[in-house]
Amino acid sequence: MGADNDTLLDSMTGLLEAHIAAAAGTLLQQTVELQRRATHTGADAREKRRVAVHEVRVAVGRRGFIVPNKLFKLDFAQRMRALLSDGELVAEVLDFGASQVFAEVTNYTCILVLDRAGLSELSYRRIRGSRDEVLAELVAPESIRAQRVVTRTLGANPWVLVPPEEAAVLEVASTGSERLDAVTRQIFQGLITSADDVYVLEDRGERGGRRVVFSRASGSELELEPDLLHPLASGGDVDRYAFRSLSNLLLFPYARGGAGMRLLRLDELGRLARTFEYLAKHEARLRGRERGAMDHDGWYAFGRTQSLGNHHRHKLGVPRLRSASSCVRRRGLRLPGQRRRERDPAR
């Protein structure tokens, strides 16, 4: 580790010395073995490979570890969470959330203090801010109000650990409400065209029954038939509880066919002369997408076709990469490159 990380570990070690007082026997070996034996797939497998448990200080009875805070949520750590919960082994969690406290490394960490003697409640604190702000708070963590949680109630499922002020909000929100997974059907990713400069057009109004748009691919203003143009919301358009004023349109060369969407035939597309002419102008560019995989008769299709038929439904749009959470509900709007949860129409 570099000097910056040594300084951080010194601060953490000083904090843990106030809590730690004896050896925890084989607890570390048990938790590492549970990680090794846990079944895992997909994203959880990638997260599991990144998990590293760092022992900070050992005394008589307690141990403190710097660990990824994702172990409280992801599937690979279910058995570990069950062990910690059933044995009432967690004394304290000091969570750094999304704050990046280690230099030259992107990770999401916390200090986990375990007590082999067992405690009926754990203490949870969250520290947010820049790296310097986190280090300053570590000098006197007791100044941060702690949330007390009955450890045995947590179990193997994802642990919901939040500061007291957020816990109060969650308690009110959960009273008489339904869980999101109970009223939605699936989570799906938004549209991926593999050529946004062609398909995503700036809306400049209407003229003579046609839509005036600006194409980045053409570098010019065009007049196109409105038939295949739909309002488009990207991540930057999603504000808290609402969309900002939308300025883009999506050229969507598909029609509903049965339960899903089908790509328009060339003869169908040709009935929209201006739209067909525009796409044909960029045919070479569109055929070259996906390392040549789009060089076929359907060269004007989107680069990815999953979820094409879901965008007319009620849905919650959530930006994929944001510094803070935002979401908005909308029906019939195209949403590119984001994950969203499809609402069950019966609810």
C-alpha positions in Angstrom: 0.0 0.0 0.0 1.1 3.6 -0.6 1.6 6.2 2.0 -2.0 7.5 1.7 -3.5 4.1 2.4 -1.1 3.6 5.3 -2.4 6.8 6.8 -6.0 5.6 6.3 -5.3 2.3 7.9 -3.6 4.0 10.9 -6.8 6.0 11.5 -8.9 2.9 11.2 -6.6 0.9 13.4 -6.8 3.6 16.1 -10.6 3.5 15.9 -10.7 -0.3 16.2 -8.3 -0.3 19.2 -11.2 1.2 21.2 -13.4 -1.7 20.3 -11.2 -4.8 20.0 -10.3 -6.9 22.9 -9.6 -10.7 22.2 -9.1 -13.5 19.7 -12.2 -14.6 17.8 -11.0 -18.1 17.3 -11.7 -19.5 13.9 -14.4 -17.0 12.9 -12.3 -15.5 10.1 -11.6 -18.9 8.7 -15.3 -19.8 8.8 -16.3 -16.7 6.9 -13.6 -17.1 4.3 -14.6 -20.7 3.8 -18.2 -19.7 3.4 -17.2 -17.3 0.7 -15.2 -20.0 -1.1 -18.0 -22.6 -1.0 -20.9 -20.2 -1.8 -22.6 -20.8 -5.1 -22.6 -17.7 -7.4 -23.5 -16.6 -10.9 -23.3 -13.5 -13.1 -22.6 -10.2 -11.5 -22.3 -11.8 -8.0 -19.5 -14.0 -9.3 -17.6 -10.9 -10.4 -18.2 -9.2 -7.0 -17.1 -12.3 -5.2 -13.8 -12.3 -6.9 -13.2 -8.8 -5.7 -14.0 -9.5 -2.0 -11.0 -9.4 0.2 -11.3 -9.5 4.0 -8.6 -7.5 5.7 -8.0 -8.2 9.4 -7.1 -4.9 11.1 -6.3 -5.8 14.8 -6.7 -8.8 17.0 -7.1 -8.8 20.8 -9.1 -11.1 23.1 -12.8 -11.5 22.0 -13.2 -9.2 19.1 -11.9 -8.7 15.6 -12.3 -5.8 13.2 -12.2 -6.2 9.4 -12.2 -3.8 6.5 -14.6 -5.5 4.0 -16.7 -4.6 0.9 -20.1 -3.3 2.1 -21.7 -5.2 -0.8 -21.5 -8.3 1.3 -24.6 -7.0 3.1 -26.6 -7.2 -0.2 -25.3 -9.7 -2.7 -26.3 -13.3 -3.1 -22.8 -14.8 -2.7 -22.8 -13.8 1.0 -26.1 -15.2 2.0 -24.6 -18.0 4.1 -22.1 -15.6 5.7 -25.0 -13.2 6.6 -26.9 -16.2 8.1 -23.9 -17.2 10.2 -23.3 -13.6 11.5 -27.0 -13.1 12.2 -27.8 -16.4 13.9 -24.7 -16.2 16.0 -25.3 -12.5 16.9 -21.6 -12.0 16.0 -21.7 -8.4 14.7 -20.9 -5.7 17.2 -20.6 -2.7 14.9 -20.6 -1.6 11.3 -19.0 1.6 10.2 -20.1 2.1 6.6 -18.3 4.4 4.2 -21.1 4.0 1.6 -19.9 5.1 -1.9 -17.1 7.3 -0.4 -13.7 6.3 -2.0 -11.4 6.1 1.0 -8.5 4.2 -0.6 -6.2 6.0 -3.0 -5.9 4.7 -6.6 -8.6 2.0 -6.0 -12.4 2.1 -6.6 -14.2 0.1 -4.0 -17.0 0.3 -1.5 -15.9 -0.5 2.0 -16.9 -0.6 5.7 -15.4 -1.6 9.0 -17.0 -4.7 10.4 -16.4 -5.4 14.1 -17.3 -9.0 15.2 -17.6 -10.2 18.8 -17.6 -14.0 19.4 -19.4 -13.6 22.7 -22.5 -12.5 20.9 -24.5 -9.3 21.1 -28.3 -9.0 20.6 -28.0 -5.7 18.8 -25.4 -4.3 16.4 -24.5 -0.6 16.0 -24.6 0.9 12.5 -23.0 4.2 11.5 -22.5 5.7 8.0 -19.8 8.2 7.1 -20.2 10.1 3.9 -18.1 12.6 2.1 -14.7 13.0 0.5 -11.8 11.0 1.6 -10.5 13.8 3.8 -14.0 14.2 5.4 -14.2 10.5 6.1 -10.7 10.6 7.8 -11.8 13.6 9.9 -15.0 11.8 11.0 -12.9 8.7 12.0 -11.2 10.7 14.7 -14.4 10.7 16.7 -16.9 8.3 15.2 -19.0 8.3 18.4 -20.2 11.8 17.4 -22.2 10.1 14.6 -25.6 8.9 15.8 -25.9 5.1 15.6 -28.8 3.0 14.5 -29.4 -0.1 16.7 -30.5 -3.2 14.9 -31.6 -6.5 16.4 -29.1 -8.8 14.8 -31.2 -12.0 14.7 -33.9 -10.2 12.6 -31.5 -9.7 9.7 -31.0 -13.3 8.6 -29.6 -14.4 5.3 -31.5 -12.0 3.1 -30.0 -8.7 2.1 -29.5 -6.5 5.2 -31.1 -3.1 5.2 -28.7 -1.0 7.3 -29.3 2.7 7.2 -28.7 5.7 9.6 -31.5 6.6 12.1 -32.9 9.4 10.0 -33.3 7.1 7.0 -34.6 4.3 9.1 -37.5 6.6 10.2 -38.3 7.3 6.5 -38.3 3.6 5.6 -40.5 2.7 8.5 -43.1 5.3 7.4 -42.8 4.3 3.7 -43.2 0.6 4.4 -46.3 1.0 6.5 -49.3 0.0 4.4 -47.3 -0.1 1.2 -46.3 -2.8 -1.3 -42.8 -3.9 -2.2 -41.6 -3.0 -5.6 -41.0 -6.6 -6.5 -44.6 -7.4 -5.7 -46.0 -5.0 -8.2 -43.5 -5.3 -11.1 -42.8 -8.0 -13.6 -39.1 -7.6 -14.4 -36.1 -5.4 -14.6 -34.9 -4.7 -18.2 -32.2 -2.6 -19.8 -33.1 0.2 -22.1 -32.6 0.5 -25.8 -29.1 0.1 -27.3 -28.9 1.3 -30.9 -25.1 1.0 -31.3 -25.4 4.2 -33.4 -27.0 6.9 -31.3 -25.7 9.6 -33.6 -27.9 8.2 -36.3 -31.0 7.2 -34.3 -31.1 9.9 -31.6 -32.3 13.1 -33.2 -32.7 16.6 -31.7 -36.3 17.7 -31.9 -36.7 21.2 -33.5 -40.4 21.3 -33.9 -42.8 20.7 -36.8 -43.0 22.0 -40.3 -45.6 21.1 -42.9 -46.6 17.9 -41.3 -43.0 16.7 -40.9 -40.7 16.7 -37.9 -37.7 19.0 -38.0 -34.7 17.3 -36.4 -31.0 17.7 -36.2 -28.8 14.7 -36.9 -25.3 14.4 -35.4 -24.4 11.8 -38.0 -25.4 14.1 -40.9 -24.3 17.2 -39.1 -27.4 19.0 -40.5 -31.1 19.7 -40.0 -33.6 17.4 -41.6 -37.3 17.1 -42.1 -38.6 13.5 -41.5 -41.9 11.8 -41.4 -43.1 11.6 -37.8 -44.3 8.0 -38.0 -41.2 6.4 -36.5 -40.1 9.2 -34.2 -40.8 8.8 -30.5 -39.9 10.9 -27.4 -36.7 9.8 -25.8 -35.5 10.1 -22.2 -31.8 9.5 -21.4 -30.2 9.4 -17.9 -29.7 13.2 -17.8 -33.4 13.8 -18.5 -34.5 12.0 -15.3 -34.9 14.3 -12.3 -36.4 13.4 -9.0 -40.0 12.3 -9.5 -40.2 13.8 -13.0 -38.6 14.2 -16.4 -37.0 17.4 -17.5 -38.3 18.9 -20.7 -37.3 16.3 -23.4 -35.5 17.5 -26.4 -34.6 14.3 -28.3 -36.5 11.9 -30.5 -35.7 8.3 -31.3 -36.0 6.9 -34.8 -37.6 3.5 -34.1 -37.7 1.3 -37.2 -40.0 -1.3 -35.7 -43.7 -2.2 -35.6 -45.6 -4.4 -33.1 -46.1 -7.9 -34.3 -47.9 -10.3 -32.0 -46.5 -10.2 -28.5 -43.3 -8.4 -29.5 -41.8 -6.0 -32.0 -40.6 -6.8 -35.5 -38.2 -4.9 -37.7 -40.0 -3.1 -40.6 -39.4 -4.6 -44.0 -37.5 -2.5 -46.5 -40.7 -2.1 -48.6 -42.5 -0.8 -45.5 -39.6 1.5 -44.6 -39.6 2.7 -48.2 -43.1 4.2 -47.9 -41.5 6.8 -45.6 -39.3 8.2 -48.3 -37.4 10.8 -46.2 -36.7 8.4 -43.4 -35.5 5.7 -45.7 -33.3 8.1 -47.6 -31.8 9.3 -44.3 -31.0 5.7 -43.1 -29.7 4.7 -46.5 -27.2 7.6 -46.4 -25.7 6.0 -43.3 -26.0 2.4 -44.5 -22.2 1.8 -44.5 -21.9 3.1 -41.0 -24.9 1.0 -39.8 -23.6 -2.2 -41.4 -20.2 -1.8 -39.7 -21.6 -1.8 -36.2 -20.8 -4.7 -33.8 -17.6 -5.5 -35.7 -19.5 -6.2 -38.9 -22.2 -8.3 -37.3 -24.9 -5.9 -38.6 -23.8 -6.4 -42.2 -27.0 -8.2 -43.3 -30.4 -7.4 -44.8 -31.6 -5.9 -41.5 -28.7 -3.4 -41.4 -31.0 -0.7 -40.1 -32.0 -2.6 -36.9 -30.7 -1.6 -33.5 -27.5 -3.2 -32.3 -29.4 -4.9 -29.4 -33.0 -6.1 -29.6 -33.8 -7.1 -26.1 -36.8 -5.4 -24.4 -38.0 -3.7 -27.6 -41.6 -4.6 -26.8 -41.6 -3.3 -23.2 -41.4 0.4 -23.8 -45.1 1.0 -24.2 -45.8 -0.3 -20.7 -45.9 1.5 -17.4 -42.4 1.6 -16.0 -39.9 3.2 -13.6 -36.9 4.7 -15.3 -33.7 4.6 -13.3 -30.4 6.1 -14.6 -27.7 3.5 -14.8 -24.8 5.7 -13.5 -25.7 8.5 -11.1 -24.1 10.2 -8.0 -27.6 10.1 -6.4 -30.7 8.1 -6.9 -33.4 9.4 -9.2 -36.4 7.6 -10.8 -39.6 8.5 -12.6 -42.7 6.7 -13.8 -43.8 7.0 -17.4 -45.7 5.0 -20.0 -45.0 4.9 -23.8 -41.6 6.6 -23.6 -38.4 5.1 -25.0 -35.6 4.9 -22.5 -32.1 4.1 -23.7 -29.3 2.2 -22.0 -30.9 2.2 -18.5 -32.2 -0.6 -16.3 -35.9 -0.4 -15.5 -38.4 -2.4 -13.7 -41.6 -3.1 -15.7 -44.8 -2.5 -13.8 -47.4 -5.3 -13.6 -50.4 -3.8 -15.4 -52.7 -5.6 -13.1 -51.5 -3.7 -10.1 
